[in-house]
């Protein structure tokens, strides 16, 4: 992690970003759903 050269994102980094975004979306979705359920 010492070298911080500019280079194209590796496949692993892309997969990590996708997983992070999916987790964020799922978390937000779960919070929204749990807050909406009482009103249904």
Long-range contacts (C-beta under 8 A, 24 or more apart in sequence): none
